[in-house]
Amino acid sequence: MTDPSRGIDQCDEVPLVGDGVTQEIVRVGDTVRRPVRPFSLTIQAYLAHLHAAGFSEAPVPLGLDERGREVLSFVPGDVPREPLPPETAREEVLVALAQLIRRLHDVAEGWVAPEGAVWGGIPGMRVRNSAPDGEPLLVSHRDYCPGNVVFRDGRPAALIDFDLAKPTVDDIANALYYWAPLMHPEDRAPAFRDLDIPHRVAVFADAYGMTSEQRRVLVPAATTMIGRFHVNMRAAAERDPVFRRFWDEGVKDRLPRAEAWIQQEGPAITAGIAHR
């Protein structure tokens, strides 16, 4: 693996293009270099715990380089882009993703963030560290958009970009929002447009091994999450030009449609997973 402490010539750097939220990300050999943000050290501590606990399907944190940039291992594989290609709509993809997330949750369970932990988020977002009953929340990825899921041999095999990781109650709902998906048909990729969403949610639930309580609260959690997406993205669009572009390019219409869709289809989804 490339030594992060050695001198790097600019010609060694290969720009990595993502969604534009984080600028100046480059690949150097088998490492990725990124600007340090307020939450970088917290996320590096989280990633270090995941690897120590046996979850190798995430970047390895490697500290800082001589320019003060965050260094992570490069995760090889294929990252699908939107609109998602037809092969990503196969049920075995959904099963593999559910099993990957379950492994992540198993090793993250009980992890306590370092004192003074700082969490990332979109502009204007607020962070909760505990549930209403005061119990600590599971720290997990929280952003399973296609660009953050690495495929190998046609199936999800690893996760990248943990910038939005933080204590959460709706990690499963987030994954299903992108991959069931929990969206109005008008806003799905063509290969996903006519799929049986309640069935796909049930496939995910079984592959993950969701408890009866997780099944009971899934749709309410997803409904709340989508509503929060709408509020947060509107606020972020007022503060940041990148999020303003997302908003203008379709988020302002897609999220209200998703809110209406989950209200209509939620009962069928709940019924489909309640007694399995």
C-alpha positions in Angstrom: 0.0 0.0 0.0 1.2 3.5 -0.8 3.0 5.2 2.2 0.9 8.3 3.0 3.9 10.0 4.5 6.1 9.9 1.4 6.2 12.9 -1.0 3.5 12.9 -3.6 4.1 14.4 -7.0 1.0 16.0 -8.6 1.4 13.7 -11.6 0.8 10.8 -9.3 -2.7 12.0 -8.5 -5.8 10.9 -10.4 -8.9 13.0 -9.7 -12.0 11.0 -8.6 -15.2 12.5 -9.8 -18.3 12.0 -7.5 -21.5 14.0 -7.0 -19.6 17.3 -6.5 -20.3 17.7 -2.7 -16.7 17.1 -1.8 -14.1 18.6 -4.0 -10.4 17.7 -4.6 -10.6 14.0 -4.0 -7.8 12.1 -5.7 -6.4 8.6 -6.0 -2.7 8.1 -5.4 -1.8 4.5 -6.0 -3.9 2.3 -3.8 -5.0 5.2 -1.6 -7.5 8.0 -1.7 -6.7 11.6 -0.5 -9.4 13.9 0.6 -9.6 17.3 2.3 -9.9 17.1 6.1 -13.3 18.2 7.4 -14.4 18.8 11.0 -15.8 15.2 11.2 -12.8 13.4 9.5 -11.2 12.2 12.7 -14.5 10.8 14.1 -15.1 8.9 10.9 -11.6 7.6 10.9 -12.1 6.3 14.4 -15.3 4.6 13.3 -13.7 3.0 10.3 -10.8 1.8 12.5 -13.3 0.1 14.8 -15.1 -1.6 11.9 -11.9 -3.1 10.6 -10.8 -4.1 14.0 -14.1 -5.9 14.5 -13.8 -7.8 11.2 -15.7 -5.6 8.7 -13.3 -5.3 5.8 -15.8 -4.0 3.3 -15.0 -0.3 3.9 -12.0 2.0 3.4 -9.1 1.6 5.8 -8.3 4.8 7.6 -4.6 5.8 7.1 -4.4 9.1 8.9 -3.1 12.2 7.2 -0.5 12.8 4.4 2.2 15.3 4.3 -0.2 17.9 2.9 -2.6 17.4 5.7 -5.2 15.5 3.7 -7.2 12.5 4.9 -5.8 9.2 3.6 -8.0 6.1 3.1 -7.4 2.9 1.2 -8.8 2.7 -2.3 -11.7 0.2 -2.5 -11.6 -1.6 -5.9 -14.7 -2.5 -7.8 -17.4 -0.9 -9.9 -19.6 1.9 -8.7 -23.0 2.2 -10.6 -24.1 5.6 -11.7 -27.7 6.9 -12.0 -29.9 6.0 -13.8 -29.1 2.6 -12.4 -28.4 0.0 -15.1 -30.9 -3.0 -15.5 -28.6 -5.6 -13.9 -28.7 -3.7 -10.6 -32.4 -4.4 -10.3 -31.9 -8.1 -9.8 -33.1 -9.5 -6.5 -29.7 -11.0 -5.7 -28.3 -7.5 -5.7 -30.9 -6.5 -3.0 -30.1 -9.6 -1.0 -26.3 -9.0 -1.1 -26.8 -5.4 -0.1 -29.0 -6.4 2.9 -26.4 -8.9 4.0 -23.6 -6.4 3.7 -25.5 -3.8 5.8 -26.4 -6.5 8.4 -22.6 -7.3 8.8 -21.9 -3.5 9.2 -24.6 -3.2 11.8 -23.4 -6.3 13.7 -19.9 -4.9 14.1 -21.0 -1.3 14.8 -23.4 -2.3 17.5 -22.3 -0.9 20.8 -19.5 1.3 19.4 -19.1 4.4 21.4 -17.8 7.5 19.6 -14.8 9.3 21.1 -15.5 12.2 23.4 -16.1 15.3 21.4 -17.1 13.4 18.3 -18.1 15.6 15.3 -20.5 14.3 12.7 -20.9 15.3 9.1 -24.1 16.3 7.4 -25.6 18.5 4.7 -25.8 22.2 5.4 -28.4 23.0 8.1 -28.8 19.4 9.3 -29.1 18.7 13.0 -27.8 15.5 14.7 -29.5 13.3 17.2 -27.2 11.1 19.4 -29.9 9.1 21.2 -33.4 7.8 20.7 -36.4 9.3 22.5 -36.0 6.9 25.3 -32.4 8.0 25.8 -30.8 4.9 24.5 -27.7 5.4 22.3 -28.3 5.1 18.6 -26.5 2.8 16.2 -23.8 4.6 14.3 -24.0 3.6 10.6 -23.5 4.7 7.1 -26.8 6.5 6.4 -26.1 7.2 2.7 -26.6 4.2 0.4 -26.9 6.1 -2.8 -25.6 4.2 -5.8 -22.3 6.2 -5.8 -21.4 4.8 -2.4 -22.0 1.1 -3.1 -19.1 -0.8 -4.7 -20.0 -3.8 -6.8 -17.8 -6.8 -7.6 -19.0 -9.7 -9.8 -22.3 -7.9 -10.2 -23.2 -7.6 -6.5 -22.7 -5.1 -3.7 -19.4 -5.9 -2.0 -18.3 -2.8 -0.1 -19.3 0.6 1.0 -17.5 3.9 0.6 -17.9 7.6 1.5 -18.9 7.4 5.2 -19.2 11.2 5.4 -22.8 11.1 6.6 -22.2 8.3 9.1 -23.7 9.2 12.5 -26.1 7.9 15.2 -29.2 6.8 13.3 -32.6 5.1 13.6 -33.3 4.9 9.9 -30.3 3.2 8.2 -32.4 0.4 6.7 -35.0 2.9 5.4 -32.2 4.8 3.8 -31.0 1.7 1.9 -34.5 0.8 0.8 -35.1 4.4 -0.4 -32.4 4.0 -3.0 -32.6 0.3 -3.8 -36.2 -0.9 -3.4 -36.6 2.0 -4.2 -39.1 3.9 -2.0 -39.8 6.5 -4.8 -42.6 7.4 -7.1 -42.3 5.4 -10.3 -41.7 8.6 -12.2 -38.4 9.1 -10.4 -37.0 5.5 -10.6 -34.5 4.3 -13.2 -36.3 2.5 -16.1 -35.3 -0.9 -14.9 -37.0 -0.2 -11.5 -40.1 1.6 -12.7 -42.5 -1.4 -12.7 -41.1 -3.5 -10.0 -43.2 -4.9 -7.1 -41.8 -2.7 -4.3 -43.6 -4.4 -1.3 -42.1 -7.7 -2.5 -38.6 -6.2 -2.8 -38.8 -4.7 0.7 -39.8 -8.2 2.0 -36.8 -9.7 0.1 -34.5 -7.2 1.8 -36.1 -7.7 5.2 -35.7 -11.4 5.1 -32.1 -11.2 3.8 -31.2 -8.7 6.5 -33.0 -10.7 9.2 -35.2 -7.8 10.4 -37.0 -8.3 13.7 -40.7 -8.0 14.1 -40.2 -4.6 15.7 -38.0 -3.4 12.8 -40.7 -4.5 10.4 -43.4 -2.8 12.3 -41.6 0.6 12.4 -40.0 0.5 8.9 -42.7 2.4 7.0 -43.2 5.1 9.7 -39.4 5.5 9.8 -39.2 5.8 6.1 -42.0 8.3 6.0 -40.3 10.5 8.6 -37.0 10.1 6.8 -38.3 11.2 3.4 -40.1 14.2 5.0 -36.8 15.1 6.7 -34.9 14.7 3.4 -37.3 17.3 1.9 -36.9 19.8 4.7 -33.1 19.3 4.9 -32.5 19.6 1.2 -34.6 22.7 1.0 -32.6 24.3 3.8 -29.3 23.1 2.2 -30.3 24.6 -1.2 -30.5 28.0 0.5 -27.0 27.7 1.9 -24.9 25.8 -0.6 -24.6 26.1 -4.5 -24.1 22.4 -4.9 -27.3 21.5 -3.1 -29.0 24.4 -4.9 -28.1 22.6 -8.1 -29.5 19.2 -6.8 -32.7 21.0 -5.7 -33.2 22.7 -9.1 -32.3 19.6 -11.1 -35.2 17.6 -9.6 -35.0 17.1 -5.9 -37.6 19.8 -5.3 -40.1 17.7 -7.3 -38.9 14.2 -6.5 -39.2 14.4 -2.7 -42.8 15.6 -2.6 -43.7 12.8 -5.0 -41.9 10.3 -2.7 -43.8 11.6 0.3 -47.1 11.1 -1.4 -46.1 7.7 -2.7 -45.0 6.3 0.7 -48.2 7.5 2.2 -50.2 5.6 -0.4 -48.1 2.4 -0.7 -46.9 2.2 3.0 -49.8 -0.1 4.1 -49.0 -2.6 1.4 -45.3 -2.6 2.3 -46.1 -3.1 6.0 -48.5 -5.9 5.2 -45.9 -7.6 3.0 -43.3 -7.9 5.8 -45.5 -8.2 8.9 -45.9 -12.0 9.0 -42.8 -13.3 7.3 
